[in-house]
Amino acid sequence: MNDPLKIVYMGTPDFAVPALLSIAKAGHDIVAVYTQPPRPAGRGMAVRNSPVHQEAEALGLTVQDESGAQVVVTMGSYGVGVSRLVAAIAEQTHDALGLCWPMQVAPAQAQAPAEEVPLEPIIIGPAFNGKQVQLDLVVTEMVLRYARHRTMGRIDPAMITQGVATEKEPARDLAAALAESLESGRLDDFFAQLGPQHAAYRALQKSLPRYQRIKTAGGWPVIDDGPPLELGDCGVRVAQLRKRLGVSGNVQRSAALKAACFDDRLVTAVAGFQRRHGLTADGVVGERTLAALNVPVEQRIRQIQLNLERWRWMPEDLGSRYVLVNIPGFQMQVVEAGQVVKTMRTIVGQKRRPTPVLSSKITYLEINPYWYVPPKIAREDLLPKIQENPSYLVRQNFRVFDSWDQDARELNPFTINWASLSEAHFPFRLRQEPAAHNALGRVKFMFPNELCVYIHDTPAKSLFKRSSRPFSSGCVRVEAPLELVALLLRHQDWDQARLSEAVASNQRQVVILDDPMPVHLVYLTAWVAAGGETHFREDIYGHDQTLLSALNESTATPLARGNVIPYPVYWGRL
């Protein structure tokens, strides 16, 4: 090997360990290792050394502190971390050869291991020629892994929710794009283009710094517990409310300090806050509104970061026109040419029967559909009602078949000993005939998926008046299904008169779409609306916490979680 290099290594997460090991194996002189300090991690939130810290100790890569003890150097971020320090150095000292380490900032120069040996500047660039080929390969692999994480996400989405697609591939060849950017000298363009190109992703990404600034300034105040606050109330809690809404921008700071009582302007501000958080916009600070107001800004930051990760799982191409169902938002949007042309409320699955995350295409719809009752629902939900009164089936227009076979024989429900059946033993197939009170309503929208979920109408229209709507058994119910039908069939030979006639017939009719419509069922607890306001929703299935735990388990880096582009770290000819 050529003369070994003196190297100061900086890294924290698990993907930085292979580079450290490769450098050590190559025989280079690692004089110091800088890493993030120990912090709580894992499900038990025990304080752990970073993966790089652990490996550095195993390799004996320590420095001597002021007391003479051998330690691994750790550094907290606090807004000016290693990556930002390197960025500033790169901006000032890089040249045509790449990134240079000035002697004045060599991290281990003041704490050399055993003897005070001045360090030579470390240059990352072609000047090393054969000396650093292996190091260049390792760094390149790290850059590509980072790029893939920014493009595809760090976590396998199947760990978070059932049914989500896991076979996404980048729209471009990352290695080729990196090589091209290095050749052109525009490495910053490579990093700037990482991540989804969806406008919704970029908007959410841009919203993050605002909440980080609020955190840096001390966050927003907590409003004391107490009875509901409403128009006409005065006192300390109203003052707290005004200050809280002033910090988050719901009311002007000047107005927040002047009025002492709950006036009309404050009613408007509270109602706006409620709409952004999926609450009933009545302008009254009740229990649920108070709880939302008192969520710390740190939690809102985490929500934004978690939902940026979810966007990285999404298909690169959503379609020129598509249906988007946001599960915790209880909302469906029809999008055409990037514009929302229709919005309607939805009902989604209960926590015990959640609506899955998936992408598919609506290929056909059924007018006046049959409802083939899923076995689980038949056993758990309908059997107790039937056992209580067998005429329930007749009243609700159900037919009973002896099996799920295509040639199954229909049975008279009054000849069956329903009392002998149980959740463990229910051999029959139940089918509800088309009618106004059919559980699927007047129309259902079908898209291929392994979990047998679909979008459909419902006779229970009153449920749409509620702000929180997790009531279904996994399928998505829509508020205005016939309007969705009209959008899907507008380029086919279907006008309003024909549709009304088909519905009134009470006869099942299948309509194949000439142009299948992409449909995406997503789980977003934070997003930016068309007006630029950031919306937050309750984590109805606990997916946020599951994702956060998975990221902690993988020791996600602050760079990835904070969406900081660390391009100066990799400056030069890799």
LOKELO-880629 format. One record per residue (C-alpha): residue number from 1; x, y, z. Coordinates in steps of 0.02 Angstrom, whole numbers, plus 50000, padded with zeros to 5 digits. Example, Ala and Ser with C-alpha at 12.3 -4.5 7.8 and 13.67 -1.06 7.14 Angstrom:
nr,px,py,pz
1,50615,49775,50390
2,50684,49947,50357
REM end
This chain:
nr,px,py,pz
1,50000,50000,50000
2,50053,50182,49976
3,50088,50296,50124
4,49940,50288,50243
5,49834,50443,50264
6,49801,50530,50428
7,49611,50538,50437
8,49485,50619,50553
9,49323,50523,50532
10,49152,50602,50561
11,48995,50497,50563
12,48851,50435,50670
13,48725,50311,50595
14,48738,50129,50548
15,48770,50164,50364
16,48929,50261,50412
17,49005,50107,50495
18,49059,50015,50334
19,49158,50167,50279
20,49247,50175,50446
21,49288,49990,50441
22,49351,50001,50261
23,49465,50146,50303
24,49534,50052,50453
25,49556,49892,50352
26,49652,49987,50218
27,49782,50033,50349
28,49753,50220,50356
29,49792,50312,50518
30,49625,50363,50595
31,49681,50492,50723
32,49508,50536,50789
33,49325,50495,50769
34,49192,50627,50789
35,49012,50568,50817
36,48847,50624,50893
37,48834,50605,51082
38,48741,50458,51163
39,48553,50480,51162
40,48392,50382,51199
41,48346,50259,51061
42,48245,50101,51031
43,48078,50049,51102
44,48142,50063,51280
45,48222,50234,51246
46,48382,50179,51334
47,48534,50293,51313
48,48643,50217,51177
49,48807,50260,51095
50,48792,50288,50908
51,48841,50143,50791
52,49000,50237,50742
53,49040,50270,50926
54,49022,50085,50966
55,49132,50032,50819
56,49264,50164,50856
57,49282,50099,51034
58,49293,49920,50969
59,49435,49973,50853
60,49522,50070,50991
61,49500,50234,50898
62,49501,50357,51041
63,49585,50521,51086
64,49654,50583,51250
65,49546,50710,51342
66,49605,50843,51464
67,49606,50720,51609
68,49709,50593,51513
69,49564,50472,51481
70,49542,50391,51311
71,49372,50440,51236
72,49280,50449,51071
73,49246,50631,51029
74,49062,50672,51026
75,48980,50830,50966
76,48800,50889,50984
77,48712,50972,50839
78,48611,51113,50916
79,48584,51194,50747
80,48770,51206,50704
81,48825,51026,50688
82,48966,50940,50598
83,48883,50945,50428
84,48854,51133,50436
85,49031,51163,50497
86,49098,51062,50352
87,48984,51158,50234
88,49056,51325,50291
89,49234,51259,50274
90,49197,51192,50101
91,49127,51357,50042
92,49285,51448,50097
93,49426,51325,50061
94,49381,51209,49917
95,49481,51221,49757
96,49495,51134,49590
97,49558,50978,49677
98,49413,50960,49794
99,49386,50988,49982
100,49535,51038,50092
101,49550,51030,50282
102,49646,51182,50344
103,49768,51150,50484
104,49676,51272,50598
105,49519,51164,50605
106,49594,50989,50604
107,49481,50911,50739
108,49612,50803,50826
109,49758,50924,50817
110,49730,50986,50994
111,49704,50812,51065
112,49825,50697,50978
113,49822,50517,51044
114,49987,50500,51133
115,50106,50624,51058
116,50080,50796,50991
117,50100,50761,50805
118,50038,50898,50688
119,49919,50837,50556
120,49938,50864,50371
121,49786,50936,50281
122,49670,50802,50214
123,49619,50831,50034
124,49473,50739,49956
125,49499,50745,49769
126,49598,50672,49626
127,49764,50731,49697
128,49778,50570,49797
129,49766,50464,49641
130,49790,50284,49697
131,49805,50324,49882
132,49620,50346,49910
133,49535,50240,49779
134,49457,50129,49912
135,49403,50279,50015
136,49323,50358,49862
137,49224,50199,49828
138,49161,50194,50007
139,49110,50377,50007
140,49023,50356,49840
141,48924,50210,49909
142,48873,50316,50058
143,48815,50457,49944
144,48712,50338,49838
145,48634,50260,49993
146,48588,50432,50057
147,48516,50476,49886
148,48413,50318,49885
149,48346,50356,50059
150,48296,50531,50004
151,48212,50460,49849
152,48136,50298,49914
153,48127,50323,50103
154,48231,50248,50243
155,48099,50124,50304
156,48012,49980,50216
157,47831,50041,50216
158,47767,49863,50240
159,47832,49879,50419
160,47706,50018,50450
161,47545,49968,50365
162,47473,49818,50277
163,47454,49823,50089
164,47571,49966,50042
165,47677,49935,49888
166,47862,49904,49923
167,47931,49881,49747
168,47957,50064,49702
169,48113,50104,49603
170,48193,50274,49572
171,48135,50363,49415
172,48317,50394,49368
173,48480,50299,49382
174,48556,50378,49538
175,48732,50316,49502
176,48726,50385,49325
177,48654,50550,49387
178,48792,50564,49517
179,48927,50529,49387
180,48852,50658,49269
181,48845,50791,49404
182,49026,50759,49453
183,49080,50770,49272
184,48989,50936,49249
185,49046,51006,49415
186,48865,51028,49476
187,48858,50909,49623
188,48740,51027,49713
189,48611,50998,49575
190,48617,50811,49608
191,48569,50834,49790
192,48442,50970,49752
193,48347,50850,49638
194,48335,50711,49766
195,48168,50669,49842
196,47994,50662,49765
197,47954,50796,49638
198,47771,50804,49690
199,47713,50980,49729
200,47632,50918,49891
201,47799,50848,49951
202,47893,51008,49910
203,47760,51114,49996
204,47769,51008,50154
205,47959,51015,50148
206,47953,51205,50139
207,47836,51214,50290
208,47962,51128,50405
209,48081,51277,50437
210,47938,51384,50502
211,47901,51261,50642
212,48085,51238,50676
213,48102,51426,50699
214,47956,51423,50823
215,48046,51284,50917
216,48209,51382,50920
217,48115,51533,50989
218,48048,51430,51134
219,47892,51352,51061
220,47714,51407,51097
221,47635,51427,51269
222,47525,51298,51353
223,47345,51344,51391
224,47289,51295,51565
225,47153,51163,51587
226,46980,51225,51625
227,46803,51242,51558
228,46772,51279,51373
229,46825,51452,51313
230,46702,51545,51202
231,46641,51715,51146
232,46632,51840,51290
233,46752,51749,51409
234,46894,51847,51489
235,47041,51805,51599
236,47212,51724,51604
237,47167,51575,51494
238,47100,51690,51357
239,47265,51785,51363
240,47358,51619,51348
241,47250,51572,51200
242,47286,51736,51111
243,47473,51716,51139
244,47468,51534,51080
245,47378,51580,50918
246,47492,51730,50895
247,47647,51620,50898
248,47576,51499,50769
249,47515,51642,50659
250,47328,51618,50680
251,47310,51795,50746
252,47424,51945,50728
253,47548,51966,50868
254,47492,52145,50899
255,47310,52091,50912
256,47358,51949,51027
257,47423,52071,51157
258,47286,52203,51153
259,47116,52122,51179
260,47088,52042,51349
261,46926,51951,51309
262,46864,51820,51186
263,46798,51928,51043
264,46736,51894,50866
265,46911,51899,50793
266,46967,51766,50914
267,46816,51659,50867
268,46871,51670,50686
269,47051,51626,50731
270,46998,51476,50835
271,46883,51414,50696
272,47027,51426,50572
273,47138,51327,50689
274,47002,51196,50707
275,46984,51176,50519
276,47172,51150,50502
277,47165,51013,50632
278,47009,50921,50573
279,46899,50982,50717
280,46722,51050,50716
281,46747,51234,50671
282,46630,51310,50800
283,46753,51437,50870
284,46739,51363,51045
285,46892,51295,51135
286,46825,51131,51202
287,46919,50978,51261
288,46978,50917,51089
289,47027,51091,51030
290,47122,51125,51191
291,47217,50961,51171
292,47265,51008,50992
293,47321,51182,51045
294,47433,51107,51180
295,47522,50984,51066
296,47706,51037,51077
297,47787,51111,50922
298,47916,50970,50929
299,47777,50845,50895
300,47715,50945,50745
301,47893,50947,50677
302,47901,50757,50695
303,47734,50742,50605
304,47799,50841,50457
305,47959,50738,50450
306,47864,50573,50461
307,47747,50624,50320
308,47894,50676,50211
309,47955,50497,50232
310,47783,50433,50178
311,47789,50539,50021
312,47953,50454,49975
313,47858,50290,49968
314,47733,50357,49842
315,47742,50315,49657
316,47845,50439,49556
317,47699,50460,49436
318,47529,50476,49519
319,47443,50494,49351
320,47382,50642,49247
321,47214,50619,49334
322,47191,50518,49492
323,47091,50491,49651
324,47181,50525,49815
325,47105,50465,49980
326,47191,50530,50137
327,47140,50406,50271
328,47167,50509,50432
329,47108,50664,50340
330,46939,50580,50303
331,46946,50660,50131
332,46948,50612,49947
333,47013,50722,49807
334,46999,50701,49620
335,47150,50780,49537
336,47167,50824,49353
337,47322,50906,49276
338,47385,50947,49450
339,47224,51034,49503
340,47095,50972,49628
341,46929,50966,49536
342,46825,50881,49670
343,46839,50859,49858
344,46722,50755,49965
345,46717,50683,50140
346,46750,50501,50173
347,46724,50368,50306
348,46870,50249,50334
349,46908,50091,50431
350,46899,50072,50618
351,47062,50047,50713
352,47028,49860,50726
353,46990,49852,50538
354,47099,49988,50465
355,47096,50049,50287
356,47260,49997,50204
357,47382,50108,50111
358,47395,50060,49928
359,47398,50119,49748
360,47295,50038,49611
361,47176,50087,49468
362,46987,50096,49467
363,46945,49979,49323
364,46756,49965,49339
365,46610,50016,49446
366,46448,49931,49495
367,46281,50020,49500
368,46162,49940,49626
369,46295,49818,49686
370,46276,49656,49780
371,46358,49653,49950
372,46448,49489,49977
373,46473,49496,50164
374,46655,49458,50210
375,46666,49303,50322
376,46741,49401,50466
377,46599,49527,50466
378,46470,49389,50446
379,46538,49296,50598
380,46574,49443,50712
381,46444,49574,50666
382,46292,49489,50585
383,46283,49320,50671
384,46232,49393,50842
385,46092,49492,50756
386,46033,49337,50662
387,46036,49229,50819
388,45932,49359,50908
389,45804,49366,50766
390,45821,49259,50607
391,45699,49374,50517
392,45839,49504,50518
393,45904,49427,50355
394,45737,49443,50267
395,45708,49621,50328
396,45882,49674,50268
397,45863,49586,50101
398,45998,49454,50127
399,46008,49287,50036
400,46099,49137,50110
401,46206,49013,50012
402,46282,48851,50075
403,46460,48892,50021
404,46570,49016,49927
405,46576,48905,49773
406,46513,48976,49610
407,46373,48848,49602
408,46326,48866,49786
409,46148,48819,49832
410,46031,48950,49905
411,45956,48907,50076
412,45800,48959,50168
413,45865,49056,50320
414,45722,48991,50429
415,45781,48810,50404
416,45953,48844,50478
417,45992,48815,50662
418,46081,48981,50689
419,46105,48947,50875
420,46225,48806,50831
421,46342,48924,50738
422,46485,49026,50810
423,46629,49136,50756
424,46733,48978,50737
425,46600,48890,50633
426,46505,48989,50500
427,46502,48896,50331
428,46377,49007,50239
429,46393,49149,50115
430,46279,49299,50139
431,46232,49415,49997
432,46133,49575,50016
433,46028,49620,49864
434,46028,49793,49783
435,45917,49919,49871
436,45924,50091,49949
437,45974,50017,50117
438,46109,49903,50045
439,46268,49925,50149
440,46364,49977,49991
441,46232,50103,49940
442,46199,50132,49756
443,46373,50113,49683
444,46544,50040,49720
445,46710,50075,49635
446,46825,49926,49608
447,47014,49924,49596
448,47125,49768,49603
449,47208,49738,49772
450,47250,49590,49882
451,47151,49655,50031
452,46982,49661,49944
453,46945,49842,49989
454,46852,49963,49878
455,46764,50132,49877
456,46576,50136,49893
457,46418,50231,49935
458,46329,50210,50103
459,46150,50232,50166
460,46218,50302,50331
461,46236,50481,50268
462,46225,50559,50441
463,46399,50496,50487
464,46478,50619,50366
465,46427,50761,50483
466,46555,50703,50612
467,46730,50775,50611
468,46812,50607,50648
469,46748,50463,50541
470,46835,50294,50569
471,46678,50186,50560
472,46697,50063,50415
473,46768,49888,50408
474,46914,49940,50298
475,46831,50003,50138
476,46812,50188,50099
477,46638,50265,50098
478,46615,50426,49999
479,46492,50566,50029
480,46445,50601,49847
481,46472,50439,49749
482,46364,50488,49599
483,46472,50643,49573
484,46624,50530,49568
485,46533,50419,49442
486,46499,50570,49332
487,46684,50617,49334
488,46740,50440,49293
489,46614,50416,49151
490,46609,50590,49076
491,46703,50534,48920
492,46594,50380,48899
493,46414,50367,48840
494,46340,50407,49010
495,46243,50565,49048
496,46148,50611,49205
497,45983,50543,49138
498,46056,50374,49097
499,46140,50363,49267
500,45979,50408,49359
501,45883,50278,49260
502,46012,50144,49301
503,46005,50184,49488
504,45815,50184,49492
505,45806,50011,49412
506,45876,49924,49569
507,45964,49807,49448
508,46148,49770,49465
509,46248,49841,49320
510,46435,49833,49289
511,46518,49977,49196
512,46696,49954,49132
513,46802,50111,49125
514,46877,50147,48955
515,47018,50239,49044
516,47056,50162,49215
517,47081,50295,49348
518,47234,50282,49464
519,47183,50281,49647
520,47298,50309,49796
521,47248,50273,49976
522,47374,50368,50081
523,47405,50400,50265
524,47452,50582,50291
525,47439,50662,50462
526,47519,50824,50399
527,47504,50913,50232
528,47496,51086,50156
529,47328,51140,50085
530,47302,51241,49927
531,47301,51404,50025
532,47474,51368,50097
533,47416,51321,50273
534,47489,51168,50355
535,47357,51044,50414
536,47378,50912,50550
537,47270,50762,50592
538,47256,50635,50730
539,47357,50476,50707
540,47202,50365,50708
541,47293,50199,50682
542,47455,50236,50777
543,47557,50230,50615
544,47655,50387,50663
545,47721,50307,50821
546,47761,50145,50730
547,47859,50240,50597
548,47949,50345,50726
549,48002,50188,50821
550,48062,50108,50658
551,48166,50262,50617
552,48240,50263,50792
553,48281,50079,50778
554,48372,50112,50615
555,48468,50256,50696
556,48411,50381,50566
557,48531,50526,50545
558,48486,50705,50588
559,48521,50749,50407
560,48392,50628,50341
561,48263,50672,50471
562,48287,50859,50451
563,48300,50860,50263
564,48465,50954,50265
565,48562,50929,50104
566,48742,50890,50157
567,48822,50912,49986
568,48984,50994,50048
569,49028,50835,50143
570,49051,50749,49977
571,49129,50893,49881
572,49260,50847,49753
573,49291,50709,49628
574,49222,50551,49705
REM end
